[in-house]
Amino acid sequence: MAFRTFRSGFNERFPRLAAIAMPWLDELGQNKSLQTASTEMTIGEIAAVLGRRWRTLLIFGIAGYLATLLFILAAPPLYSASVLITAAEDNANSSQSSSTVSSFLRLGGIGGQEDKRFQNFLIQMYSVQTAERLDKDFGLLRKQNAKIWDPEHNTWKRPEGAFFAFKQFIHKTLKTALWSPPDASDVVNYLKENLDTSQTKTPNVYMVTLRNPDPKLVGPLLEGVLRETNAIIRDVDRKRAQEAEAYLVSKLSSGTVTSVDQRQALAQLLATEEQRLLLVNLRPNYASEPLDVITVSKGPVWPMTGLFLKIGPIFGIFVGVLFVVLRATMGNRAKDERISVV
């Protein structure tokens, strides 16, 4: 039926091409039984086949449930910690000193840059510098790779076994990186996979969520991410202010600048950098600040047991439907071939 519909439409739109191609397609259809109607199944026929094969569908559904259950038991559970953060304000909380501090910040070139520092903060959380500090504070690499860490010799052990040798052979054949001891890049990969930042409906307010297998570690670890990232951005700005201050001092003391106006301008810039350096050290939350306490999940957030146990049997039944329909279609095609031979 489908072939005849295609043929009539093709003849109408491409008459010249049809005159050449259709005789060849007719011959091919006779030899390969492409035009047999029995290979086409209607919805009613599919429903009838599925009704007769309900036991097969049940088996596939049970298999999907068992496979999902095995996955849940084998997958390591992950716990989450989350907190709302926003850009750190440039003014002090005290009403008496807020105007003075704010004026210092503006004069020092720091005021009004909250958004810039905050956006840099969101990027810096996934940096190598942050990863190195986290590993130093929490020993992440040793905890994540405890099987290959030798505490007696304080060094990494090269993995052994046939599976590891096979992986090394594949890497060598493909000329990709061979095994090397874990380093900060592994912590960076962990952060990219398990640290999420999502903007809320409130402008400049983000939800930061971290996942980790250890429910006792995930909260302090997220706090460490925020603390160390703030410290890195603070250190960068402090270094810039110190370098600028040293440069201006050298220019003023060198005697090369003799113009009174230029020396006054340099003196004003020096005062600005001194104020900048002072304020960099004063602010407790430099780039970001939390809006609430860190909240740790009461139970594992991965794998999602309830959802997976519902989806698993459904997916198994879906695969079973495909199997039954495909098998019925192949059976009809084989029957057509036998009829054409006779």
Backbone hydrogen bonds, N-H to C=O, Kabsch-Sander energy under -0.5 kcal/mol:
donor,donor_aa,acceptor,acceptor_aa,energy
5,T,1,M,-2.2
6,F,2,A,-2.4
7,R,3,F,-2.5
8,S,4,R,-2.4
9,G,5,T,-2.1
10,F,6,F,-2.3
11,N,7,R,-2.4
12,E,8,S,-1.7
13,R,9,G,-1.9
14,F,10,F,-2.6
18,A,14,F,-2.4
19,A,15,P,-1.8
20,I,16,R,-0.9
21,A,17,L,-2.7
22,M,18,A,-2.5
24,W,20,I,-0.5
25,L,21,A,-2.1
26,D,22,M,-2.8
27,E,23,P,-1.9
28,L,24,W,-2.1
29,G,25,L,-2.7
30,Q,26,D,-2.0
31,N,27,E,-1.8
32,K,28,L,-2.5
33,S,29,G,-1.1
34,L,29,G,-1.1
35,Q,29,G,-0.6
36,T,33,S,-0.9
39,T,36,T,-0.8
40,E,37,A,-1.3
41,M,39,T,-0.5
46,I,42,T,-2.4
47,A,43,I,-2.5
48,A,44,G,-2.2
49,V,45,E,-2.4
50,L,46,I,-2.6
51,G,47,A,-2.2
52,R,48,A,-2.0
53,R,49,V,-1.6
54,W,51,G,-0.9
57,L,53,R,-1.8
58,L,54,W,-2.2
59,I,55,R,-2.3
60,F,56,T,-2.3
61,G,57,L,-2.4
62,I,58,L,-2.5
63,A,59,I,-2.6
64,G,60,F,-2.4
65,Y,61,G,-2.0
66,L,62,I,-2.7
67,A,63,A,-2.6
68,T,64,G,-2.1
69,L,65,Y,-2.3
70,L,66,L,-2.5
71,F,67,A,-2.1
72,I,68,T,-2.3
73,L,69,L,-2.2
74,A,70,L,-2.1
75,A,71,F,-2.6
78,L,302,W,-2.4
79,Y,212,N,-2.9
81,A,210,L,-2.3
82,S,295,T,-2.4
83,V,208,V,-1.8
85,I,206,Y,-2.7
86,T,289,E,-1.9
87,A,204,N,-0.6
88,A,287,A,-1.7
98,S,94,S,-1.2
101,V,97,S,-2.7
102,S,98,S,-2.6
103,S,99,S,-2.1
104,F,100,T,-2.1
105,L,101,V,-2.6
106,R,102,S,-2.4
107,L,103,S,-2.4
108,G,104,F,-2.4
109,G,106,R,-1.1
110,I,105,L,-2.3
111,G,105,L,-1.8
113,Q,110,I,-1.4
117,R,113,Q,-2.3
118,F,114,E,-2.7
119,Q,115,D,-2.7
120,N,116,K,-1.9
121,F,117,R,-2.1
122,L,118,F,-2.1
123,I,119,Q,-1.2
124,Q,120,N,-2.8
125,M,121,F,-1.4
126,Y,123,I,-1.5
127,S,124,Q,-1.9
131,A,127,S,-1.9
132,E,128,V,-2.7
133,R,129,Q,-1.9
134,L,130,T,-2.4
135,D,131,A,-2.4
136,K,132,E,-1.9
137,D,133,R,-2.2
138,F,134,L,-3.0
139,G,135,D,-1.9
143,K,139,G,-1.9
144,Q,140,L,-2.9
145,N,141,L,-1.6
146,A,143,K,-0.7
148,I,145,N,-1.1
149,W,146,A,-1.0
150,D,148,I,-0.5
150,D,155,T,-3.0
154,N,150,D,-1.1
155,T,150,D,-1.5
157,K,148,I,-3.9
165,A,161,G,-2.0
166,F,162,A,-2.5
167,K,163,F,-2.2
168,Q,164,F,-2.3
169,F,165,A,-2.0
170,I,166,F,-2.2
171,H,167,K,-2.4
172,K,168,Q,-2.4
173,T,169,F,-2.4
174,L,170,I,-2.6
175,K,171,H,-0.6
176,T,171,H,-2.6
186,D,183,D,-1.5
187,V,183,D,-0.9
188,V,184,A,-2.3
189,N,185,S,-2.2
190,Y,186,D,-1.9
191,L,187,V,-2.4
192,K,188,V,-2.5
193,E,189,N,-1.7
194,N,190,Y,-2.0
195,L,191,L,-2.4
196,D,194,N,-0.6
196,D,209,T,-3.0
198,S,207,M,-2.2
200,T,205,V,-2.7
205,V,202,T,-1.6
206,Y,85,I,-2.5
207,M,198,S,-3.2
208,V,83,V,-2.8
208,V,206,Y,-0.6
209,T,196,D,-2.7
209,T,207,M,-0.5
210,L,81,A,-2.8
211,R,194,N,-1.3
212,N,79,Y,-2.5
217,L,214,D,-0.6
218,V,214,D,-1.9
221,L,217,L,-2.6
222,L,218,V,-2.0
223,E,219,G,-2.2
224,G,220,P,-2.2
225,V,221,L,-2.1
226,L,222,L,-2.1
227,R,223,E,-2.4
228,E,224,G,-2.9
229,T,225,V,-2.0
230,N,226,L,-2.0
231,A,227,R,-2.1
232,I,228,E,-2.3
233,I,229,T,-2.0
234,R,230,N,-2.2
235,D,231,A,-2.7
236,V,232,I,-2.1
237,D,233,I,-2.1
238,R,234,R,-2.6
239,K,235,D,-2.4
240,R,236,V,-2.1
241,A,237,D,-2.3
242,Q,238,R,-2.5
243,E,239,K,-2.5
244,A,240,R,-2.5
245,E,241,A,-2.5
246,A,242,Q,-2.6
247,Y,243,E,-2.2
248,L,244,A,-2.3
249,V,245,E,-2.4
250,S,246,A,-2.2
251,K,247,Y,-2.1
252,L,248,L,-2.3
253,S,249,V,-2.3
254,S,250,S,-1.3
255,G,251,K,-0.6
257,V,251,K,-0.6
258,T,256,T,-0.8
263,R,259,S,-2.3
264,Q,260,V,-2.2
265,A,261,D,-2.2
266,L,262,Q,-2.6
267,A,263,R,-2.3
268,Q,264,Q,-2.2
269,L,265,A,-2.2
270,L,266,L,-2.4
271,A,267,A,-2.2
272,T,268,Q,-2.0
273,E,269,L,-2.4
274,E,270,L,-2.2
275,Q,271,A,-2.0
276,R,272,T,-2.4
277,L,273,E,-2.6
278,L,274,E,-2.0
279,L,275,Q,-2.5
280,V,276,R,-2.2
281,N,277,L,-1.3
282,L,278,L,-1.1
283,R,279,L,-1.8
286,Y,284,P,-0.7
289,E,86,T,-2.3
291,L,84,L,-3.1
292,D,84,L,-0.7
295,T,82,S,-2.8
297,S,80,S,-3.0
301,V,78,L,-3.2
302,W,78,L,-1.1
305,T,303,P,-1.6
308,F,304,M,-2.7
309,L,305,T,-2.4
310,K,306,G,-1.0
310,K,307,L,-0.5
311,I,307,L,-2.4
312,G,308,F,-2.9
314,I,310,K,-1.0
315,F,311,I,-2.9
316,G,312,G,-2.3
317,I,313,P,-2.6
318,F,314,I,-2.2
319,V,315,F,-2.3
320,G,316,G,-2.2
321,V,317,I,-2.5
322,L,318,F,-2.1
323,F,319,V,-2.3
324,V,320,G,-2.7
325,V,321,V,-2.7
326,L,322,L,-2.4
327,R,323,F,-2.3
328,A,324,V,-2.4
329,T,325,V,-2.5
330,M,326,L,-2.5
331,G,327,R,-2.1
332,N,328,A,-2.2
333,R,329,T,-2.1
334,A,330,M,-2.3
335,K,331,G,-2.1
336,D,332,N,-2.2
337,E,333,R,-2.1
338,R,334,A,-1.9
339,I,335,K,-2.2
340,S,336,D,-2.6
341,V,337,E,-1.8
342,V,338,R,-1.9
